[in-house]
Amino acid sequence: MIVNNGRQTGESTTVAALATHTAIFGDGALVLLISPTLRQSVELGRKVVDCLSRIEPLEELTEDNKTSLTLKRNGSRVVALPGHDPKTLRGYSAPALIVEDESAFVSDETHAAVVPMLAASPNGRLILLSTPNLTVGHFYEIWHGSGTWERYEVPTRNCPRVSLQWLEERRREDPHTFPGEYECKFAGGDDSLFPDSLLDSFVAHDFQPFFQ
């Protein structure tokens, strides 16, 4: 699943609830939370802890630190990992769920290291969610590609907790970044020194190849 979302739409809370559900109902399930930085991954992990704290009877933990927790009842684990270095992801296999938060800002090398983990986990799930970034990279390519991905777009205006007046104020204050932050729009080359339209005009498709 891939989710292209605006800021403050509740996507982190939603996937934290899914991660909690996966850990509780999957015996020995491994849940990996990956973000561009360890701080962001730990913050997502705290949302999982908050979900667990609201469940009755309370789930007892055998491990509970900033980066990982383990449920005593079934041995399921939730691990928060940084996404800036793919080497830190090696050693994990057959996860029940991988959440790649702010996926558009996670390196392509890290994403490439994540996918093989699911080879031995036919029922494992991979969820990419992010505000959009540039028109390059794995998040952009998957969002605009084909395949069996479930795709969801959630602009901030669809969130009832955010007022339209507040959004209009943000639009006036910073029209340059507003589409990417709140309207799920990828940053095109029009804002670059050489816009996409100019680069496209340099490409010819009517030439004869040297070799057939």
C-alpha positions as CSV (number, residue, x, y, z in Angstrom):
1,M,0.0,0.0,0.0
2,I,1.2,3.5,-0.8
3,V,-0.3,6.6,0.7
4,N,0.4,10.1,-0.7
5,N,-0.8,12.4,2.1
6,G,-0.8,16.0,3.2
7,R,0.5,17.2,6.5
8,Q,-1.5,16.5,9.7
9,T,-3.9,14.0,8.2
10,G,-3.5,11.4,10.9
11,E,-1.6,8.9,8.8
12,S,1.0,8.2,11.5
13,T,-1.7,7.4,14.1
14,T,-3.5,5.2,11.6
15,V,-0.4,3.0,10.8
16,A,0.5,2.9,14.5
17,A,-2.9,1.4,15.2
18,L,-2.3,-1.1,12.3
19,A,1.1,-1.9,13.7
20,T,-0.4,-2.5,17.2
21,H,-3.1,-4.8,15.7
22,T,-0.5,-6.8,13.8
23,A,1.6,-7.3,16.9
24,I,-1.3,-8.4,19.1
25,F,-3.0,-10.8,16.7
26,G,0.2,-12.2,15.0
27,D,2.1,-14.7,17.1
28,G,5.7,-13.8,17.0
29,A,5.0,-11.1,14.4
30,L,7.8,-8.7,13.5
31,V,6.8,-5.1,12.8
32,L,9.4,-2.7,11.4
33,L,9.0,1.1,11.6
34,I,11.3,2.9,9.2
35,S,11.7,6.7,8.8
36,P,14.4,9.0,7.4
37,T,15.9,9.4,10.9
38,L,15.8,7.3,14.0
39,R,14.1,10.2,15.9
40,Q,11.2,10.0,13.5
41,S,11.0,6.2,13.8
42,V,11.0,6.4,17.6
43,E,8.2,8.9,17.5
44,L,6.1,6.5,15.4
45,G,7.0,3.8,17.9
46,R,5.7,6.0,20.7
47,K,2.3,6.1,19.0
48,V,2.3,2.3,19.1
49,V,3.1,2.4,22.8
50,D,0.2,4.8,23.2
51,C,-2.2,2.4,21.4
52,L,-1.1,-0.5,23.5
53,S,-1.7,1.5,26.7
54,R,-5.3,2.0,25.7
55,I,-6.0,-1.7,25.4
56,E,-7.7,-3.7,28.2
57,P,-6.4,-6.0,29.6
58,L,-3.1,-4.3,29.4
59,E,-0.4,-6.1,27.2
60,E,2.6,-7.0,29.3
61,L,6.0,-6.3,27.7
62,T,9.2,-8.2,28.2
63,E,11.2,-5.5,26.3
64,D,10.4,-1.8,26.2
65,N,12.9,0.8,25.2
66,K,13.2,3.7,22.8
67,T,13.7,1.6,19.7
68,S,11.9,-1.7,20.3
69,L,9.3,-3.5,22.4
70,T,8.3,-7.2,22.7
71,L,4.9,-8.5,23.8
72,K,5.2,-11.1,26.5
73,R,2.0,-13.0,25.6
74,N,3.0,-13.9,22.0
75,G,6.6,-12.7,21.5
76,S,5.7,-10.1,18.8
77,R,8.2,-7.3,18.3
78,V,7.9,-3.7,17.1
79,V,11.3,-2.2,16.1
80,A,12.0,1.4,15.1
81,L,14.9,1.8,12.6
82,P,16.5,4.8,10.9
83,G,16.2,4.9,7.2
84,H,19.3,6.8,6.3
85,D,21.6,3.8,6.2
86,P,20.5,0.5,4.6
87,K,23.2,-1.4,6.5
88,T,21.2,-0.9,9.8
89,L,18.3,-2.9,8.2
90,R,20.2,-6.1,7.6
91,G,19.5,-9.0,9.9
92,Y,15.7,-8.7,9.9
93,S,13.7,-11.2,7.9
94,A,10.1,-12.3,7.3
95,P,8.4,-9.3,8.9
96,A,4.6,-9.3,9.2
97,L,4.5,-5.5,8.5
98,I,6.9,-2.9,7.3
99,V,6.0,0.8,7.6
100,E,8.1,3.2,5.6
101,D,7.1,6.6,7.0
102,E,7.9,9.8,5.1
103,S,8.9,7.3,2.4
104,A,9.6,10.1,-0.2
105,F,12.5,11.2,2.0
106,V,13.9,7.7,2.7
107,S,16.8,6.8,0.4
108,D,16.2,4.6,-2.6
109,E,19.1,2.3,-1.3
110,T,17.2,1.8,2.0
111,H,14.0,1.0,0.2
112,A,15.8,-1.5,-2.0
113,A,17.1,-3.2,1.2
114,V,13.6,-3.3,2.7
115,V,11.9,-5.2,-0.1
116,P,13.9,-8.5,0.0
117,M,12.8,-8.9,3.7
118,L,9.4,-9.9,2.4
119,A,10.7,-12.7,0.3
120,A,10.1,-15.3,3.1
121,S,7.0,-13.6,4.3
122,P,4.2,-14.2,1.7
123,N,1.6,-12.5,3.9
124,G,3.9,-9.7,4.9
125,R,2.7,-6.1,4.2
126,L,4.7,-3.1,3.1
127,I,3.1,0.3,3.6
128,L,4.7,3.5,2.2
129,L,3.3,6.8,3.4
130,S,4.6,10.3,2.9
131,T,4.1,13.8,1.9
132,P,5.5,14.0,-1.7
133,N,8.9,15.2,-2.5
134,L,10.6,15.4,-5.9
135,T,9.5,13.8,-9.2
136,V,12.3,11.2,-8.8
137,G,12.9,8.3,-6.4
138,H,11.1,5.1,-5.4
139,F,8.1,6.8,-3.8
140,Y,7.3,8.9,-6.9
141,E,7.9,5.9,-9.3
142,I,5.7,3.6,-7.3
143,W,2.9,6.2,-7.0
144,H,2.8,6.8,-10.7
145,G,3.7,3.2,-11.7
146,S,1.6,0.1,-12.2
147,G,1.5,-3.2,-10.3
148,T,-0.7,-4.4,-7.5
149,W,-0.1,-1.5,-5.2
150,E,-3.1,0.0,-3.4
151,R,-2.9,3.8,-3.8
152,Y,-4.5,6.4,-1.5
153,E,-4.3,10.2,-1.8
154,V,-5.3,12.2,1.3
155,P,-4.9,16.0,1.0
156,T,-5.0,17.9,4.2
157,R,-8.3,19.6,3.2
158,N,-9.9,16.2,3.7
159,C,-9.0,16.1,7.4
160,P,-11.9,17.5,9.5
161,R,-9.4,18.6,12.2
162,V,-7.8,21.2,10.0
163,S,-9.8,24.3,9.1
164,L,-9.9,25.5,5.5
165,Q,-9.3,29.1,6.8
166,W,-6.0,27.9,8.4
167,L,-5.0,26.2,5.1
168,E,-5.7,29.3,3.1
169,E,-3.5,31.3,5.4
170,R,-0.7,28.8,4.8
171,R,-1.2,29.0,1.1
172,R,-0.8,32.8,1.1
173,E,2.2,32.7,3.4
174,D,4.1,30.1,1.4
175,P,2.6,29.3,-2.0
176,H,5.8,27.7,-3.1
177,T,5.8,24.8,-0.7
178,F,2.0,24.6,0.0
179,P,1.1,22.2,-2.8
180,G,3.7,19.6,-1.6
181,E,3.0,20.0,2.1
182,Y,-0.8,20.0,1.9
183,E,-2.1,19.1,-1.6
184,C,-0.2,15.9,-2.4
185,K,1.7,17.5,-5.3
186,F,5.2,16.4,-6.2
187,A,7.7,19.2,-6.7
188,G,8.2,19.5,-10.5
189,G,11.0,21.0,-12.4
190,D,9.1,24.2,-12.9
191,D,10.7,25.5,-9.7
192,S,14.2,24.5,-10.8
193,L,16.9,26.3,-12.8
194,F,16.0,24.1,-15.8
195,P,12.3,23.3,-15.6
196,D,11.0,20.0,-16.9
197,S,9.2,21.6,-19.9
198,L,12.6,23.1,-21.1
199,L,14.4,19.8,-20.7
200,D,11.7,17.9,-22.5
201,S,11.9,20.3,-25.4
202,F,15.6,19.2,-25.9
203,V,14.6,15.5,-26.4
204,A,14.0,14.3,-30.0
205,H,12.1,11.1,-30.7
206,D,12.1,11.2,-34.5
207,F,15.7,10.2,-35.1
208,Q,17.0,7.2,-36.9
209,P,19.0,4.8,-34.8
210,F,22.6,4.0,-35.9
211,F,21.9,0.3,-35.5
212,Q,18.8,-1.7,-36.0
